Amino acid sequence: MYLLLSLKRFRSELRSPACCLTLLFLTIATGLLLGGCAASQLDMSVRSVAPVPFDTDTAESPLQIVLGVDNFVDLRPQTRGSDNKKWMGFIPGILWIEISSDIPEIYTAFSPFNSRPFNFNVAQAIADTIGQSSLCRAVVFLPEDPYRHIDYRLEGVLRRSLVEETGYYYGSGIYAWVTRIFGLPYVSYNMELEVDLRLRSMTTNDVLWKGTIAGTREDKYHNVYGLAEGIDGKHIIAYNFSQIMSEQLPDILSGLRKALEKVTLNGEF
């Protein structure tokens, strides 16, 4: 009897305008949230999404050498993300949180970046770019083909892959998710990349050239859809790091070519 009375009371409450509006609101919010989460798989590599605009000297005939690219040494600060700073905003109920991580493939707070180890990721991207540049006859990514004969080896040291995230919250519970869906500022990023490169002769073991890729980028998103969609099919962290590299790879390729031309003209190879 008690159960029947409870069901009747629940049915009568469902007919009230306030309850109907609440159910409609929750249904719409849930549908939008699930739709935002149902994104296609994003590219986690840091390869450039477009051909790098090489300098004219890299478009000359390939040097008749085989260049190997080794896996880069990982010397990043081994710090995972944490809630580094928390402040209440000027408006009651608004909170923003700053979180930083130097190993984003292990921890990011707002957009998980489940890539391969980042030193491998960057080395593979550079090998791929050099292979497309007509710099030399063949480029070998040594972690995938370690026994291939090579004439020169490009080595690298990954010193920084910092991702700083600032997330904004408005209230808690369902209210926080609704603001993420409907467009209030959600999360912003500051990213920093630093990689040292050196070219080594396999004949003499001498270092023939040194270079550095270093830069920063900023990005921001106003809802969960921007994070779920990525940019040009790439994860937003991968995209931004690839852009830092793309801007500087033409100078890197030019430096490599000049160093290789110098040693080949001097008769080392």
C-alpha positions as CSV (number, residue, x, y, z in Angstrom):
1,M,0.0,0.0,0.0
2,Y,2.8,2.4,0.9
3,L,4.5,1.6,-2.4
4,L,1.4,2.4,-4.4
5,L,0.9,5.7,-2.6
6,S,4.5,6.7,-3.2
7,L,4.1,5.9,-7.0
8,K,1.0,8.0,-7.2
9,R,2.7,10.9,-5.4
10,F,5.7,10.6,-7.8
11,R,3.4,10.6,-10.9
12,S,1.6,13.7,-9.6
13,E,4.9,15.5,-9.1
14,L,6.0,14.6,-12.6
15,R,3.1,16.5,-14.0
16,S,4.2,19.7,-12.3
17,P,5.7,22.4,-14.7
18,A,8.8,22.8,-12.5
19,C,9.6,19.0,-12.6
20,C,9.0,18.8,-16.4
21,L,11.4,21.7,-17.0
22,T,14.0,20.1,-14.8
23,L,13.8,16.8,-16.6
24,L,13.9,18.5,-20.0
25,F,17.0,20.5,-18.9
26,L,18.8,17.4,-17.6
27,T,17.9,15.4,-20.8
28,I,19.3,18.1,-23.1
29,A,22.5,18.6,-21.0
30,T,23.1,14.8,-20.8
31,G,22.6,14.5,-24.6
32,L,25.0,17.3,-25.3
33,L,27.6,15.9,-22.9
34,L,27.4,12.4,-24.4
35,G,27.6,13.8,-27.9
36,G,30.7,15.8,-27.0
37,C,32.4,12.7,-25.6
38,A,31.6,10.5,-28.7
39,A,34.5,12.0,-30.7
40,S,36.5,10.0,-33.3
41,Q,40.0,8.9,-32.4
42,L,42.5,11.8,-32.6
43,D,46.1,11.6,-34.0
44,M,48.5,11.7,-31.0
45,S,51.7,12.1,-33.0
46,V,53.4,15.5,-33.3
47,R,54.0,15.2,-37.0
48,S,53.1,18.3,-38.9
49,V,49.6,18.3,-40.3
50,A,50.8,20.1,-43.5
51,P,54.0,20.0,-45.5
52,V,56.7,22.1,-43.9
53,P,57.7,25.1,-46.1
54,F,61.3,24.2,-46.7
55,D,64.0,26.6,-47.8
56,T,65.0,26.5,-51.4
57,D,68.3,24.8,-50.7
58,T,66.7,21.8,-49.2
59,A,64.8,21.2,-52.5
60,E,68.1,20.5,-54.4
61,S,69.1,16.9,-55.4
62,P,69.4,14.6,-52.4
63,L,72.8,14.0,-50.8
64,Q,73.8,10.4,-51.5
65,I,74.0,9.4,-47.8
66,V,71.9,7.4,-45.4
67,L,70.9,9.4,-42.3
68,G,69.7,7.7,-39.1
69,V,67.5,9.4,-36.5
70,D,67.9,7.9,-33.0
71,N,65.4,7.9,-30.2
72,F,65.9,11.1,-28.2
73,V,67.3,11.1,-24.7
74,D,64.6,12.2,-22.2
75,L,66.0,14.9,-19.8
76,R,62.8,16.6,-18.9
77,P,62.0,17.5,-15.3
78,Q,60.1,14.4,-14.2
79,T,57.2,16.3,-12.6
80,R,53.6,15.2,-13.1
81,G,50.7,17.5,-12.9
82,S,49.2,18.6,-9.6
83,D,46.8,21.3,-8.4
84,N,49.6,23.8,-8.3
85,K,47.5,26.9,-7.6
86,K,43.8,27.4,-6.7
87,W,42.1,30.8,-6.4
88,M,38.6,31.8,-5.9
89,G,37.6,34.4,-8.5
90,F,36.1,37.8,-7.9
91,I,32.6,36.4,-8.5
92,P,31.4,34.0,-5.8
93,G,31.3,30.4,-7.0
94,I,33.9,30.8,-9.7
95,L,37.1,28.9,-9.3
96,W,40.1,28.5,-11.6
97,I,42.8,25.9,-11.2
98,E,46.3,26.0,-12.6
99,I,48.0,22.7,-13.3
100,S,51.3,22.0,-15.0
101,S,53.1,18.9,-16.2
102,D,56.4,18.3,-18.0
103,I,55.3,14.8,-19.0
104,P,51.9,15.3,-20.7
105,E,51.8,11.8,-22.1
106,I,51.4,10.6,-18.5
107,Y,49.2,13.4,-17.0
108,T,47.0,16.2,-18.3
109,A,44.0,17.3,-16.4
110,F,41.5,18.4,-19.0
111,S,42.3,16.6,-22.2
112,P,44.1,13.2,-21.7
113,F,47.1,12.9,-24.1
114,N,47.7,9.2,-24.2
115,S,50.5,9.2,-26.7
116,R,53.7,7.2,-27.0
117,P,56.6,8.5,-24.9
118,F,57.2,12.0,-26.0
119,N,60.9,11.7,-26.7
120,F,60.0,8.9,-29.2
121,N,57.1,11.0,-30.6
122,V,59.3,14.0,-31.3
123,A,62.2,12.0,-32.8
124,Q,59.7,10.1,-35.1
125,A,58.2,13.4,-36.3
126,I,61.6,14.9,-37.1
127,A,62.7,11.7,-39.0
128,D,59.4,11.8,-40.9
129,T,60.0,15.5,-41.9
130,I,63.6,14.9,-43.0
131,G,62.4,11.9,-45.1
132,Q,60.0,14.2,-46.9
133,S,62.5,17.0,-47.5
134,S,64.8,15.4,-50.1
135,L,67.7,16.1,-47.9
136,C,69.4,12.8,-48.4
137,R,69.0,9.5,-50.2
138,A,67.4,7.7,-47.3
139,V,66.3,8.4,-43.7
140,V,66.1,5.6,-41.1
141,F,64.3,5.9,-37.9
142,L,66.6,3.7,-35.8
143,P,64.1,2.5,-33.1
144,E,62.2,0.8,-35.9
145,D,65.2,-0.4,-37.9
146,P,68.2,-0.6,-35.5
147,Y,70.5,-2.8,-37.8
148,R,70.3,-0.6,-40.9
149,H,73.7,0.7,-42.1
150,I,73.8,4.5,-41.8
151,D,76.5,7.1,-42.6
152,Y,75.4,9.8,-40.1
153,R,73.2,9.9,-37.1
154,L,71.0,12.7,-35.8
155,E,70.8,12.6,-32.0
156,G,68.5,14.6,-29.7
157,V,67.9,15.5,-26.1
158,L,64.3,16.4,-25.1
159,R,64.7,19.0,-22.3
160,R,61.1,20.4,-22.0
161,S,57.6,19.5,-23.1
162,L,55.7,21.7,-20.6
163,V,51.9,21.9,-20.6
164,E,50.3,24.4,-18.3
165,E,46.6,24.1,-18.1
166,T,44.2,26.7,-16.5
167,G,40.7,25.3,-16.0
168,Y,37.7,27.4,-15.0
169,Y,34.7,26.2,-12.9
170,Y,31.4,27.8,-12.3
171,G,29.7,26.2,-9.3
172,S,29.7,22.4,-9.0
173,G,27.8,19.3,-10.1
174,I,25.6,19.6,-13.1
175,Y,26.0,23.4,-13.2
176,A,29.7,23.0,-13.9
177,W,29.1,20.7,-16.8
178,V,26.4,22.9,-18.3
179,T,28.8,25.9,-18.4
180,R,31.4,23.7,-20.2
181,I,28.9,22.7,-22.8
182,F,27.3,26.1,-23.5
183,G,30.4,28.2,-24.0
184,L,31.8,29.9,-21.0
185,P,35.7,29.8,-20.9
186,Y,36.6,26.3,-20.0
187,V,40.4,25.7,-20.3
188,S,43.4,27.5,-21.6
189,Y,46.9,26.2,-22.4
190,N,50.5,27.4,-22.4
191,M,53.0,25.0,-24.0
192,E,56.7,25.0,-24.1
193,L,59.1,22.7,-26.2
194,E,62.9,22.5,-26.1
195,V,64.9,19.9,-28.0
196,D,68.7,19.9,-28.6
197,L,69.9,18.2,-31.8
198,R,73.3,17.1,-32.9
199,L,74.6,15.4,-36.1
200,R,77.3,12.8,-35.6
201,S,79.5,11.1,-38.2
202,M,79.5,7.3,-37.9
203,T,83.0,7.2,-39.4
204,T,84.8,9.5,-37.1
205,N,82.3,9.8,-34.2
206,D,82.7,13.6,-34.4
207,V,79.8,15.9,-33.8
208,L,79.4,17.9,-37.1
209,W,76.5,20.2,-36.2
210,K,74.3,21.3,-33.3
211,G,70.9,22.9,-33.4
212,T,67.9,23.6,-31.1
213,I,64.2,23.6,-31.4
214,A,62.6,25.8,-28.8
215,G,59.3,27.7,-28.6
216,T,56.0,28.3,-26.9
217,R,52.4,28.4,-27.9
218,E,49.1,29.4,-26.3
219,D,45.6,28.0,-26.9
220,K,42.2,28.2,-25.3
221,Y,38.8,26.5,-25.5
222,H,35.3,27.5,-24.5
223,N,33.6,24.1,-24.4
224,V,34.2,20.4,-24.3
225,Y,33.5,20.1,-28.1
226,G,36.7,22.0,-29.0
227,L,38.8,19.6,-27.0
228,A,36.9,16.5,-28.3
229,E,37.3,17.6,-32.0
230,G,40.9,18.5,-31.8
231,I,42.4,20.4,-34.8
232,D,42.7,18.9,-38.3
233,G,42.2,15.5,-36.7
234,K,45.0,15.9,-34.2
235,H,44.8,16.1,-30.5
236,I,45.1,19.7,-29.4
237,I,48.4,19.1,-27.5
238,A,49.9,17.2,-30.4
239,Y,48.8,19.9,-32.8
240,N,50.4,22.8,-30.9
241,F,53.7,21.0,-30.3
242,S,53.8,20.1,-34.1
243,Q,53.3,23.8,-34.9
244,I,56.2,24.8,-32.7
245,M,58.4,22.3,-34.6
246,S,57.0,23.2,-38.0
247,E,58.0,26.8,-37.6
248,Q,61.6,26.0,-36.9
249,L,62.3,22.8,-39.0
250,P,63.2,24.7,-42.2
251,D,66.2,26.3,-40.4
252,I,67.1,23.0,-38.9
253,L,67.0,21.3,-42.3
254,S,69.1,24.1,-43.9
255,G,71.7,23.7,-41.1
256,L,71.8,19.9,-41.6
257,R,72.3,20.2,-45.3
258,K,75.1,22.8,-45.0
259,A,76.9,20.6,-42.5
260,L,76.5,17.4,-44.6
261,E,77.6,19.2,-47.8
262,K,80.7,20.5,-46.0
263,V,81.9,17.1,-44.9
264,T,81.0,15.3,-48.2
265,L,82.9,18.0,-50.1
266,N,85.9,17.5,-47.8
267,G,85.9,13.9,-48.8
268,E,84.9,12.3,-45.5
269,F,82.2,10.2,-47.3
